[in-house]
Amino acid sequence: MSTVGNPANIFWHENPVGKAEREKLLNQQGCVVWITGLSGSGKSTLACSLGRELQSRGKLSYVLDGDNLRHGLNKNLGFSAESRAENIRRTGEVAKLFADAGLICIASLISPYRKDRDACRALLSDKKFIEVFLNMPLQLCEERDPKGLYKLARAGKIKGFTGIDDPYEPPLNCEIEIQQKDGLVPAPNEMAGQVVSYMEDRGFLEA
């Protein structure tokens, strides 16, 4: 006997207003900028700087911050490999919706596992997913330790912490990789400028 909740009884309902029309209205192309890297690498700082730069150009964006999402959408998830995978899956689905709405969605999460990031990429056309790897050395991130998490992890008070006792799998084919230059971390506006230039060159900032 079939029930209402059976997937066979769920149907896709097409919206008469399409993505192209929404993009034309906003004069931009919906996409996902996925910022990944170790804790303390500067992901949230870059996300905020990028959002501000896009705003100054009259472009509509929205930041999905990993910590912020765990206050609401993902607050029932822990930090096991399974929970982390579900955390990224949910975020990827929300990011896809924002991109479909015509927004530039900036997702800022450690997202340590390559297969989970690749699964999010697969949700969109490959050209609509811009993976930004903040390739900062562990030593630098640990010296920064803005949330005091590395200290707790080293003391054994946090288990499964990325970079300490849980792996971070760097991207193999990211669109943008940001590193130190001559031992110095680029300024936030410089990093944001690099991402905006990439988007501009590929027509994301116009319909």
VMD Tcl script that draws the C-alpha trace (Angstrom):
set ca {
  {0.00 0.00 0.00}
  {1.47 3.36 -1.04}
  {1.78 6.29 1.37}
  {1.99 10.03 0.79}
  {5.63 10.10 1.91}
  {6.69 7.48 -0.63}
  {9.29 9.01 -3.04}
  {7.27 7.51 -5.92}
  {4.47 9.93 -5.01}
  {6.63 13.07 -5.03}
  {6.75 15.11 -8.23}
  {8.87 18.04 -9.43}
  {6.84 21.20 -9.95}
  {8.23 23.55 -12.58}
  {8.26 27.27 -11.84}
  {7.10 29.47 -14.73}
  {9.84 32.00 -13.90}
  {13.15 30.46 -14.90}
  {16.72 30.96 -13.74}
  {17.66 32.93 -16.85}
  {14.90 35.45 -16.10}
  {16.06 35.84 -12.52}
  {19.66 36.32 -13.65}
  {18.57 38.95 -16.17}
  {16.71 40.79 -13.42}
  {19.84 40.81 -11.24}
  {22.30 41.24 -14.12}
  {24.55 38.48 -12.83}
  {24.90 34.72 -13.05}
  {23.92 32.51 -10.15}
  {26.83 30.42 -8.94}
  {28.55 28.99 -5.86}
  {31.91 30.18 -4.59}
  {33.02 27.39 -2.25}
  {35.83 28.47 0.09}
  {37.67 25.59 1.75}
  {40.72 25.34 4.00}
  {41.89 24.64 7.52}
  {40.37 26.31 10.55}
  {42.08 29.68 10.89}
  {43.08 29.89 7.22}
  {40.91 32.98 6.68}
  {37.81 31.52 5.03}
  {35.25 33.67 6.86}
  {37.38 36.78 6.40}
  {37.60 36.15 2.67}
  {33.88 35.39 2.44}
  {32.96 38.67 4.13}
  {35.43 40.68 2.03}
  {34.15 39.06 -1.15}
  {30.55 39.75 -0.20}
  {31.38 43.39 0.49}
  {33.26 43.78 -2.81}
  {30.39 42.26 -4.78}
  {27.93 44.52 -2.94}
  {29.98 47.57 -3.91}
  {29.63 46.49 -7.54}
  {25.86 46.16 -7.23}
  {25.93 42.35 -7.20}
  {23.75 40.29 -4.88}
  {25.45 37.58 -2.85}
  {24.85 35.62 0.33}
  {27.36 33.99 2.67}
  {26.77 30.51 4.07}
  {29.22 30.32 6.95}
  {29.93 26.89 8.41}
  {29.70 27.98 12.04}
  {26.57 30.04 11.45}
  {24.82 27.11 9.77}
  {25.47 24.97 12.84}
  {23.34 27.41 14.84}
  {20.28 26.54 12.75}
  {20.07 24.31 9.69}
  {22.80 21.96 10.90}
  {22.53 22.36 14.67}
  {21.60 18.70 15.14}
  {24.85 17.48 13.57}
  {28.07 16.56 15.35}
  {31.60 16.21 13.99}
  {31.86 12.54 13.09}
  {32.75 11.76 9.48}
  {29.08 10.95 8.83}
  {27.84 14.19 10.40}
  {30.41 16.23 8.53}
  {29.31 14.63 5.26}
  {25.67 15.49 6.02}
  {26.70 19.02 7.04}
  {28.30 19.56 3.65}
  {25.46 17.83 1.76}
  {22.85 20.11 3.31}
  {24.96 23.20 2.68}
  {25.52 22.14 -0.93}
  {21.78 21.76 -1.50}
  {21.07 25.19 -0.02}
  {23.88 26.73 -2.07}
  {22.37 25.18 -5.19}
  {19.03 26.83 -4.40}
  {20.68 30.24 -3.94}
  {22.50 29.82 -7.27}
  {19.26 28.82 -8.96}
  {17.68 31.99 -7.55}
  {20.37 33.93 -9.43}
  {22.47 34.84 -6.39}
  {26.20 34.46 -5.95}
  {26.36 32.07 -3.01}
  {29.58 32.18 -0.98}
  {29.97 29.00 1.08}
  {32.70 29.16 3.71}
  {33.39 25.81 5.37}
  {36.42 23.70 6.28}
  {34.79 20.88 4.26}
  {37.79 18.60 4.83}
  {36.81 15.65 2.64}
  {37.32 15.83 -1.10}
  {34.42 13.53 -1.98}
  {31.96 15.74 -0.10}
  {33.11 18.89 -1.90}
  {33.01 17.05 -5.22}
  {29.45 15.94 -4.46}
  {28.47 19.60 -4.02}
  {30.18 20.48 -7.29}
  {28.17 17.74 -9.01}
  {24.93 19.44 -7.95}
  {25.64 22.30 -10.35}
  {27.04 22.77 -13.79}
  {30.79 22.55 -13.30}
  {31.21 26.10 -14.58}
  {28.86 27.38 -11.87}
  {30.97 25.98 -9.01}
  {34.10 27.95 -8.11}
  {36.25 26.16 -5.56}
  {38.61 28.47 -3.70}
  {41.34 26.75 -1.69}
  {42.92 28.84 1.06}
  {46.17 26.91 1.12}
  {47.63 28.19 4.36}
  {50.13 26.07 6.34}
  {48.95 24.36 9.50}
  {51.59 26.19 11.55}
  {50.17 29.57 10.51}
  {46.59 28.53 11.23}
  {47.61 27.16 14.59}
  {49.48 30.34 15.47}
  {46.40 32.37 14.63}
  {43.98 29.99 16.40}
  {41.25 32.70 16.50}
  {38.75 30.43 18.28}
  {41.25 28.65 20.54}
  {40.34 25.32 18.96}
  {43.85 24.15 18.10}
  {44.90 24.65 21.70}
  {41.98 22.52 22.86}
  {42.73 19.87 20.24}
  {46.39 19.68 21.23}
  {45.30 19.27 24.85}
  {43.08 16.35 23.84}
  {39.90 18.21 24.74}
  {38.60 18.11 21.14}
  {38.71 14.85 19.21}
  {38.67 14.53 15.44}
  {39.89 18.08 14.82}
  {40.86 18.74 11.20}
  {44.60 19.06 10.75}
  {45.42 17.54 14.13}
  {43.86 14.08 14.45}
  {41.56 14.18 11.43}
  {42.73 14.69 7.82}
  {42.22 17.60 5.48}
  {42.13 16.53 1.84}
  {43.21 19.45 -0.36}
  {41.47 20.03 -3.70}
  {43.08 18.48 -6.76}
  {41.58 20.77 -9.40}
  {40.28 23.90 -7.70}
  {39.56 27.01 -9.72}
  {41.47 29.35 -7.39}
  {44.26 28.63 -4.92}
  {45.41 31.35 -2.55}
  {48.76 31.03 -0.78}
  {51.25 33.14 1.11}
  {53.44 35.42 -0.97}
  {57.00 35.77 0.24}
  {55.90 34.46 3.60}
  {53.03 36.94 3.89}
  {49.30 36.27 3.74}
  {47.56 38.45 1.13}
  {45.28 41.13 2.55}
  {41.55 40.27 2.60}
  {40.71 42.81 -0.11}
  {43.52 41.41 -2.28}
  {42.17 37.87 -1.93}
  {38.64 39.06 -2.66}
  {39.93 40.93 -5.68}
  {41.49 37.76 -7.02}
  {38.16 35.94 -6.80}
  {36.20 38.84 -8.31}
  {38.67 39.08 -11.21}
  {38.16 35.39 -11.92}
  {34.38 35.83 -11.89}
  {34.56 38.96 -14.01}
  {36.74 37.28 -16.65}
  {34.22 34.45 -16.95}
  {31.15 36.63 -17.20}
  {29.57 35.88 -13.83}
  {29.01 39.55 -13.08}
  {26.64 40.10 -15.99}
  {23.56 38.27 -17.23}
}
mol new
graphics top color blue
foreach p $ca { graphics top sphere $p radius 0.5 }
foreach p [lrange $ca 0 end-1] q [lrange $ca 1 end] { graphics top cylinder $p $q radius 0.2 }
display resetview
